[in-house]
């Protein structure tokens, strides 16, 4: 079971800050077309500010801020990260709080969302700096929670954006290192997002890999050929899953 998401978020923020200390700011970010490291830092800091404002106001805020970071990058980011943690600690996790997915609309949603936002962008930063994969620092618990979050939150978001994931029948995502399976089935109609089901279904496609490989491939941070894909899982990983 994953530790408190707020604690895990603090660890992810510390990792991102540490990586930022080794950056010049103009390094290309391979996973984010046309972005440099300074753009990545600006994006994550502004998303943190948006999340903090949403949690503290309890109001739906349409757009994230668009401020640019000041030098040094790590100090600008660390200050905003500290403010977000303070905001999340200031409210009860069950307090009604809106979010873009319009599910689980309580403050705790944002702790989990910012954990995975920060974890994935720390991978982006590590890739930009040429850090080896074994040093990316993703625990199995965080990766497993990230798979669940993406399947539940972001597939719904892609349907709402008119870019539905390609789920032609039951697909099993098998984490070979932690003995866990997520079974994804099509929505009841084209306007409904795919769903995770706990009951056994006859899979028409399977994706196998370590839990970190599944997590990062779902987020397009590892190529899907790192996974063992069969049947409908090939089309699922070739199609839209995240913005």
C-alpha positions in Angstrom: 0.0 0.0 0.0 1.3 3.5 -0.9 2.3 5.8 1.9 0.4 9.0 2.6 0.2 10.8 -0.8 1.3 14.0 0.8 4.5 12.4 2.1 5.1 10.8 -1.3 4.4 14.2 -2.9 7.0 15.8 -0.7 9.6 13.2 -1.8 8.8 13.7 -5.5 9.1 17.5 -5.0 12.5 17.1 -3.3 13.6 14.9 -6.2 12.5 17.5 -8.8 14.2 20.3 -6.9 17.4 18.2 -6.7 17.4 17.6 -10.4 16.7 21.3 -11.1 19.9 22.2 -9.2 21.9 20.4 -11.9 20.2 22.2 -14.9 21.1 25.2 -16.9 17.6 25.7 -18.1 18.0 25.5 -21.8 18.3 21.7 -22.1 15.7 20.2 -24.5 13.1 18.0 -22.8 12.7 14.9 -25.0 9.2 14.0 -23.8 7.7 17.5 -24.2 8.1 18.8 -27.8 9.7 22.2 -28.1 10.1 22.6 -24.3 13.4 23.4 -22.6 14.0 22.7 -18.9 13.0 26.2 -17.9 9.6 25.7 -19.6 9.2 22.4 -17.7 9.9 24.0 -14.4 7.5 26.9 -15.2 4.8 24.4 -16.1 5.1 22.4 -13.0 5.3 25.4 -10.7 2.2 26.9 -12.3 0.3 23.7 -12.0 1.2 23.6 -8.3 -0.1 27.2 -8.0 -3.3 26.3 -9.7 -3.8 23.3 -7.5 -3.1 25.3 -4.3 -5.6 28.1 -5.4 -8.3 25.5 -6.1 -7.8 23.7 -2.8 -7.8 26.9 -0.7 -10.7 28.6 -2.5 -12.8 25.5 -3.0 -13.7 27.0 -6.4 -13.3 25.7 -9.9 -10.4 27.7 -11.5 -10.3 27.3 -15.3 -6.7 28.0 -16.2 -3.4 27.6 -14.5 -1.2 30.7 -14.1 1.4 31.5 -16.8 4.3 33.0 -14.8 7.9 32.5 -15.8 10.4 31.2 -13.2 13.1 33.5 -11.8 16.7 32.4 -11.3 17.8 30.2 -9.7 15.2 27.8 -11.0 15.4 25.4 -7.9 14.6 28.2 -5.5 11.6 29.4 -7.5 10.2 25.9 -7.8 11.0 25.0 -4.1 9.1 28.0 -2.9 6.0 27.1 -4.9 6.2 23.5 -3.9 6.3 24.4 -0.2 3.3 26.6 -0.7 1.3 23.8 -2.3 2.2 21.4 0.5 1.1 24.0 3.1 -2.2 24.4 1.2 -2.9 20.7 1.0 -2.1 20.3 4.7 -4.4 23.2 5.6 -7.6 21.5 4.5 -9.2 18.2 5.4 -8.8 15.6 2.6 -12.6 15.0 2.6 -13.4 18.7 2.1 -15.4 19.3 -1.1 -13.1 20.6 -3.8 -13.7 20.7 -7.5 -11.3 19.2 -10.1 -11.1 18.9 -13.9 -12.1 15.3 -13.9 -15.3 16.0 -12.0 -14.9 12.7 -10.0 -13.7 12.3 -6.4 -14.2 16.0 -5.9 -12.5 16.3 -2.5 -9.2 17.9 -1.6 -7.4 14.6 -1.4 -7.7 14.3 -5.2 -5.2 17.1 -5.6 -2.6 15.5 -3.3 -2.6 12.4 -5.5 -2.8 14.3 -8.8 0.1 16.5 -7.9 2.1 13.5 -6.8 1.9 12.0 -10.2 2.3 15.3 -12.0 5.5 15.8 -10.1 6.7 12.2 -10.5 6.3 12.2 -14.3 7.8 15.6 -14.8 10.8 14.6 -12.6 11.3 11.8 -15.1 11.1 14.4 -17.9 13.8 16.4 -16.1 16.0 13.3 -15.5 15.7 12.4 -19.2 16.6 16.0 -20.2 19.7 15.8 -18.0 20.7 12.4 -19.3 20.2 10.6 -16.0 20.1 6.8 -16.3 16.7 5.1 -15.8 17.7 3.3 -12.6 18.1 6.7 -11.0 14.6 8.0 -11.7 13.5 7.0 -8.2 10.0 5.7 -8.8 8.8 3.2 -6.2 6.5 0.3 -7.1 3.8 1.7 -4.8 3.8 5.1 -6.5 3.9 3.5 -10.0 0.9 1.2 -9.2 -1.1 4.1 -7.9 -0.2 6.0 -11.0 -1.5 3.3 -13.3 -4.8 3.3 -11.4 -5.0 7.1 -11.5 -4.3 7.3 -15.2 -6.9 4.7 -16.1 -9.6 6.2 -13.9 -8.9 9.9 -14.4 -7.2 10.5 -17.7 -9.1 8.1 -20.0 -12.2 9.9 -18.9 -10.6 13.2 -19.7 -9.6 12.0 -23.2 -13.2 11.0 -23.9 -14.4 14.4 -22.8 -11.8 16.0 -25.2 -13.1 14.0 -28.1 -10.1 11.7 -28.3 -11.3 8.5 -26.8 -8.8 5.7 -26.0 -8.9 2.6 -28.3 -10.3 -0.1 -26.1 -11.9 -2.8 -28.3 -12.6 -5.3 -25.6 -11.2 -6.4 -22.2 -7.5 -5.6 -21.9 -5.3 -6.9 -19.0 -2.4 -4.7 -17.8 -0.1 -7.1 -16.0 2.6 -5.9 -13.6 5.0 -8.8 -13.7 7.0 -7.7 -10.7 4.2 -7.1 -8.1 1.6 -9.7 -9.1 -1.1 -7.2 -10.0 -3.5 -6.9 -12.9 -5.7 -4.1 -14.1 -8.5 -5.1 -16.4 -9.8 -2.4 -18.6 -13.2 -2.8 -20.5 -14.9 -0.5 -23.0 -17.5 2.0 -21.7 -21.2 1.2 -22.1 -21.4 3.5 -25.1 -19.0 5.7 -27.1 -19.6 8.7 -24.8 -18.6 6.7 -21.7 -14.9 6.2 -20.7 -13.4 2.8 -20.4 -13.7 1.3 -16.9 -11.5 -0.8 -14.6 -13.3 -3.9 -13.5 -12.4 -6.3 -10.7 -14.2 -9.3 -12.1 -12.4 -11.6 -14.5 -13.1 -11.0 -18.2 -11.8 -12.8 -21.3 -9.1 -10.5 -22.4 -8.7 -9.7 -26.0 -5.4 -8.0 -25.4 -2.6 -8.1 -22.7 0.2 -5.7 -21.8 3.0 -7.1 -19.6 5.8 -5.3 -18.0 7.1 -4.2 -14.6 4.8 -1.8 -12.8 7.1 1.1 -13.5 7.3 0.2 -17.2 3.5 0.2 -17.4 3.2 3.5 -15.6 5.8 5.3 -17.7 4.6 3.7 -21.0 1.0 4.8 -20.3 2.4 8.3 -19.9 4.5 8.0 -23.1 7.7 8.3 -21.1 8.9 4.9 -22.2 8.3 3.4 -25.7 5.5 0.9 -25.7 7.9 -1.7 -27.2 9.3 -2.0 -23.7 6.1 -3.9 -22.9 5.0 -7.3 -24.1 1.8 -6.4 -26.0 -0.7 -8.7 -27.6 -4.0 -8.3 -29.3 -6.1 -5.2 -28.5 -3.4 -3.9 -26.2 -1.3 -2.9 -29.2 -4.0 -0.5 -30.4 -4.6 0.8 -26.9 -0.9 1.8 -26.5 -0.8 3.2 -30.0 -3.8 5.4 -29.4 -4.6 8.5 -27.2 -4.4 8.0 -23.4 -3.2 11.3 -22.0 -3.3 14.9 -23.2 
